[in-house]
Amino acid sequence: MIDNPLPDQVMQEKETLQKMYNFQTLCEEHAIEIAKHYKVHPELHEYFAEWYHNYMSDNSDLFDHTCIHLDSDCIVDWWEDSSYLFDDFDSPYMELTK
């Protein structure tokens, strides 16, 4: 009897897709935590999360994905790349009120 490699290939593809989805979800969760920590406008969280996922995907070998790196540099980089898209905001940060 000949082994059919198709079931193994299908399972491998499903596992790969699941890992990609898990990575995206993890990046988005981390990005939202970073944005909240640095008081980024809530309306901008999703945009930052998308940028952060792309950034982490491109630099995946540089970071440990199991922990959140609370670094405002990524917000600054994102804003430099994307601020032209947001005419309603002069800064990504909320104004602090006393």
C-alpha positions in Angstrom: 0.0 0.0 0.0 1.2 3.5 -0.9 1.2 6.2 1.8 -0.7 9.3 0.9 1.3 12.3 2.0 -1.7 14.6 1.5 -3.1 14.3 5.1 0.3 15.1 6.5 0.7 18.2 4.2 -2.8 19.4 5.1 -2.1 19.1 8.8 1.3 20.8 8.4 -0.4 23.7 6.5 -3.1 24.0 9.2 -0.4 24.0 11.9 1.5 26.7 10.1 -1.6 28.8 9.7 -2.4 28.4 13.4 1.1 29.5 14.4 0.8 32.6 12.2 -2.6 33.4 13.7 -1.2 32.9 17.2 1.7 35.1 16.5 -0.5 37.9 15.0 -2.8 37.7 18.0 0.1 37.8 20.5 1.6 40.8 18.7 -1.7 42.7 18.7 -2.2 42.0 22.4 1.3 43.2 23.1 0.8 46.3 21.0 -2.4 47.2 22.8 -0.7 46.8 26.2 2.2 49.1 25.0 -0.2 51.6 23.6 -2.2 51.7 26.9 0.9 51.9 29.0 2.1 55.0 27.0 -1.3 56.6 26.9 -1.8 56.4 23.1 -5.2 57.6 21.9 -7.6 54.5 22.1 -8.7 55.3 18.5 -5.2 54.6 17.3 -4.6 51.3 19.1 -5.7 49.1 16.2 -3.5 51.0 13.7 -0.5 50.7 16.0 -1.3 47.0 16.6 -1.2 46.4 12.8 2.0 48.2 12.4 3.5 46.4 15.4 2.6 43.0 14.0 4.3 43.9 10.7 7.3 45.2 12.6 7.6 42.1 14.7 7.2 39.9 11.6 10.0 41.7 9.9 12.3 41.6 12.9 11.2 38.3 14.5 14.7 37.1 15.1 15.5 40.2 17.3 12.8 39.7 19.9 11.5 37.3 22.5 7.8 37.1 21.6 6.8 35.7 25.0 7.2 39.0 26.8 6.1 42.5 26.2 8.9 45.1 25.7 7.6 48.3 27.1 9.6 50.6 24.8 8.2 53.9 23.5 10.6 53.8 20.6 8.2 51.6 18.6 5.5 54.2 19.1 7.8 56.9 17.9 8.8 54.8 14.9 5.2 54.0 14.1 4.2 57.7 14.3 7.1 58.7 12.1 6.0 56.2 9.5 2.2 56.7 9.7 1.4 60.2 11.2 0.4 61.5 7.7 -2.6 59.1 7.8 -4.1 60.8 10.9 -5.0 64.4 10.3 -7.1 64.6 13.5 -4.1 63.9 15.7 -1.1 66.1 16.3 0.4 63.4 18.5 -0.4 59.7 19.2 -0.5 60.5 22.9 -3.5 61.5 24.9 -3.3 64.8 26.7 -2.8 64.4 30.4 -5.4 66.2 32.5 -5.0 67.1 36.1 
